[in-house]
Amino acid sequence: MSSDPRPRLRSAGNRQGLPPALWGSRFLRACRGEPVEATPVWLMRQAGRYLPSYRALRTRHSFLALCRNPQACAEAALTARAFLEVDASIVFSDILLVLEALGVPLSFAGDGPQLRPLADAAAIAGLRDPLQAAADLGFVAEAVRATVAGSPPDIPCIGFAGAPFTLAAYALEGGASRGFLRTKRFLYAEPVAWQQLCERLSACVSALICAQVAAGAACVQFFDSWAGTLSRADYAEYALPYLQRCVQAVPPGIAVIVFATGSTHLLELLAESGADVVGVDSGPDLLSAWQRLPPGLAVQGNLDPAWLLAPWNLLRARTRELLDRVRGRAGHIANLGHGVLKDTDPWQARAWVRYVHEATRR
Ligand code: CP3
């Protein structure tokens, strides 16, 4: 286990002016590792295309227009939250908006996002000022404000951003990638330009997250979706320092979740980010993953999203097993190991949420 001089539980003991109902909500209590009367649950990507209400909203707005419309964002987030009866909402937005604001053209025209890849160090030097870019993303904080305004008093709204490594990789690859070879070649060959890129991203992400907290986000999650492509040593050297910077920028009292995909080899490093909660993907056994983390940290996860496509009896049995593995330990937030899949039956997702609450009620 790594030695970490940071005080544990950065979210403990400092209410940041959060109303009592929110501070005492079972979601935030679980983030702080406190006992709860039933395990809180939410789904990554809970407001998405598997929901008819979301698809209806998308007939009226393109994806990017939706992201820039705070009222429509709140509608997407609140409708999904209320339908699923989950313990938190997540602001409707996207991690890639930061890149667009920094001057990397972005479109969602085809299959998945497309960016104009950063070609070289000169392109990085030419990116826009990070604080100006964050200021241009004011509609994200407005979406948080509208979501909080429409939420029940004990339901926190999670703010989020991409972690600098994942954003840098998107900017260099221009979209999804198999081997991340452009990214790896660049960070090995051009360490100074890599540092410059990640520092800009950290500054922009930090400012964006602080704006979301100021607008009422009671918890934030950093998505390091592509972290798993790096070895442990490379993650520690080229990615973790920038994630740490973002976590440190979050006001004390606000719970921080870090999540990375394909990250079984990185769990201890993710804990070193300073987060209160480590998101565990579907790879490892949840209890074994938890036992590798310093005492007091909470965990989120880690049902394979494909299980929501399985026959209900099997899904229920698998969920029971997962919950039994961590029974009696405070600080578990039930979630999937990655985002909810497009083919998911919304009613099965809702039944799963209900089952987690029922099976864990004390
Ligand atoms: O409820 C929610 O979680 C909605 C908010 C949200 C979205 N994207 C909306 C979205 C969140 C938290 C994200 C995070 C995000 N975006 C990540 C990190 C999570 C992860 O999956 O690892 C990443 C890598 C992205 C980038 C991105 N945005 C991709 C790869 C795609 C296309 C793939 C896909 O699932 O469609 C998007 C588009 C996107 N972001 C959609 C939504 C609802 C679908 C857009 C549409 O067609 O309507």
Residues whose N, C-alpha, C, O or C-beta is under 5 A from the ligand:
A	BS01	CP3	M44 R45 Q46 A47 G48 F63 I90 V91 F92 S93 D94 I95 G112 P113 F223 S225 G339
